């Protein structure tokens, strides 16, 4: 029953991406990166499959996927910048982020925004939210776009290639997407560990 539903969902999403074309890839990935999260697993593998059928170009699909991710991230960035600290200090407690924790997170992002933005784009759920602290601290736009684009490019490419190879095979898409998610999380943990080690070493040397 569930497998049949998933199969129908994949077919529906393939038809949706096919009908919307390249503009649909940008729009749906914009949603995926903003406050209206549309799963990237419902966009990029389908676009990759259509590329394998000659209906799209794989490289163009990946580039447009990154552009869509950029646009969604920028939406959150400027929204957070517009609302500002007073809004989040007042209402953050309703989202499990009271003022004390908010200020700690803000200070942390001031110091480690680059690595947080890059790895955040690769981690499920976090990728939808990581642009908010970046906007609040007014992270340098060039750095924000670079690290957002780098993280998005990795994830978008992985999903597009999975779709290109697996086609409409739900079980294979699910299997490889799950494996890719685990691999990416482990990779992020390793990057963060190296970053912490380097940061502490640099701090010790300075003292």
C-alpha positions in Angstrom: 0.0 0.0 0.0 2.7 2.5 1.1 5.0 1.4 -1.7 2.2 1.9 -4.3 1.5 5.3 -2.9 5.2 6.3 -3.0 5.3 5.0 -6.6 2.4 7.2 -7.5 3.9 10.2 -5.7 7.1 9.8 -7.6 5.2 9.6 -11.0 3.2 12.6 -10.0 6.3 14.6 -9.1 8.0 13.6 -12.3 5.0 14.8 -14.3 5.0 18.0 -12.3 8.6 18.8 -12.9 8.2 17.8 -16.6 5.2 20.1 -16.9 6.9 23.1 -15.2 10.2 22.6 -17.0 13.4 24.4 -16.0 11.4 27.2 -14.4 9.8 24.6 -12.2 13.1 23.4 -10.9 14.0 26.9 -9.8 10.6 27.6 -8.3 10.3 24.3 -6.4 13.9 24.6 -5.1 13.1 28.1 -4.0 10.3 26.7 -1.9 12.6 23.9 -0.6 15.0 26.5 0.8 12.4 29.0 2.2 9.7 28.9 4.8 7.6 26.8 2.5 9.7 23.7 2.5 9.1 21.5 -0.5 11.3 18.4 -0.2 14.3 18.5 -2.6 13.9 14.8 -2.9 10.6 15.6 -4.8 12.4 17.8 -7.3 16.0 17.0 -8.1 15.8 13.2 -8.6 12.8 13.7 -10.9 14.7 16.4 -12.9 17.6 14.0 -13.1 15.4 11.3 -14.4 14.0 13.6 -17.1 17.6 14.4 -18.0 18.3 10.7 -18.5 15.3 10.7 -20.9 16.7 13.6 -22.9 14.0 16.0 -21.8 16.4 18.1 -19.7 20.1 18.7 -19.5 21.7 17.4 -16.3 24.2 20.2 -15.9 21.5 22.9 -16.5 19.2 21.1 -13.9 22.0 21.2 -11.3 22.8 24.9 -11.9 19.1 25.9 -11.8 18.7 23.8 -8.6 21.4 25.8 -7.0 19.9 29.1 -8.2 16.6 28.1 -6.7 18.3 27.2 -3.4 20.0 30.6 -3.5 16.7 32.5 -4.0 15.0 30.6 -1.2 17.9 31.2 1.1 18.0 34.9 0.2 14.3 35.1 1.0 14.9 33.8 4.5 18.0 36.0 4.9 16.2 39.3 4.1 13.1 38.3 6.0 15.2 37.7 9.1 17.1 40.9 8.5 13.8 42.8 8.1 12.1 41.4 11.2 15.3 41.9 13.2 16.4 40.9 16.7 13.4 42.4 18.6 11.0 40.1 16.7 13.0 36.9 17.5 13.7 38.0 21.1 10.0 38.4 21.6 8.6 35.4 19.8 11.6 33.0 19.9 10.3 31.4 23.1 7.4 30.0 21.1 9.8 28.2 18.8 12.0 26.6 21.6 14.4 29.5 21.4 14.1 31.8 24.5 16.2 35.1 24.6 19.1 33.5 26.4 19.5 30.7 23.9 18.9 33.1 21.0 21.7 35.4 22.1 24.1 32.4 22.5 23.2 31.3 19.0 23.7 34.8 17.7 27.1 35.1 19.2 28.1 31.7 17.9 27.0 32.6 14.4 29.0 35.8 14.5 32.1 33.7 15.1 31.4 30.6 13.1 28.9 31.7 10.4 30.9 30.4 7.4 31.2 26.8 8.5 27.6 26.9 9.9 26.2 28.1 6.6 28.1 25.5 4.5 27.3 22.5 6.7 23.8 23.7 7.4 22.9 23.6 3.8 23.7 19.8 3.8 21.7 18.8 6.8 18.0 17.9 6.7 15.7 20.5 8.3 18.6 22.7 9.2 19.0 23.7 5.5 15.6 25.4 5.6 16.5 27.5 8.7 20.3 28.3 8.5 19.7 31.5 6.5 17.7 33.0 9.3 20.7 33.6 11.7 22.8 34.7 8.7 20.2 37.4 8.0 20.0 38.4 11.7 23.8 39.0 12.0 23.9 40.5 8.5 26.5 38.0 7.3 28.7 39.3 4.5 26.6 38.7 1.3 29.5 37.4 -0.8 30.3 34.8 1.9 26.7 33.9 2.4 26.2 33.3 -1.3 29.4 31.3 -1.6 28.9 29.0 1.3 25.2 28.6 0.6 25.9 27.8 -3.1 28.7 25.4 -2.2 26.5 23.4 0.2 23.5 23.5 -2.1 25.6 22.4 -5.1 26.8 19.3 -3.4 23.3 18.2 -2.3 21.5 19.1 -5.5 24.1 17.3 -7.6 23.8 14.1 -5.5 20.0 14.0 -5.8 20.1 14.8 -9.6 22.6 12.1 -10.2 20.5 9.6 -8.2 17.5 10.4 -10.3 19.6 10.2 -13.5 20.8 6.7 -12.6 17.7 5.3 -10.8 14.9 6.7 -12.9 11.5 6.1 -11.4 12.6 3.2 -9.2 11.2 4.3 -5.8 13.1 1.8 -3.8 16.4 2.7 -5.3 15.8 6.5 -5.0 14.8 6.0 -1.3 17.8 3.7 -0.7 20.5 5.9 -2.2 18.9 9.2 -0.9 19.0 7.7 2.6 22.6 6.6 2.1 23.6 10.0 0.7 22.0 11.7 3.7 24.0 9.6 6.1 27.2 10.1 4.2 26.7 13.9 4.0 25.9 14.1 7.8 29.1 12.1 8.6 31.1 14.3 6.2 29.7 17.4 7.9 30.6 16.0 11.3 34.2 15.4 10.1 34.4 18.9 8.7 33.2 20.4 11.9 35.6 18.3 13.9 38.5 19.5 11.8 37.3 23.1 12.1 37.0 22.9 15.9 40.5 21.3 16.1 42.0 24.0 13.9 40.2 26.8 15.7 41.4 25.6 19.1 44.9 25.1 17.9 44.9 28.6 16.5 43.5 30.0 19.7 46.2 28.2 21.8 49.0 29.4 19.5 47.7 33.0 20.0 47.9 32.7 23.7 
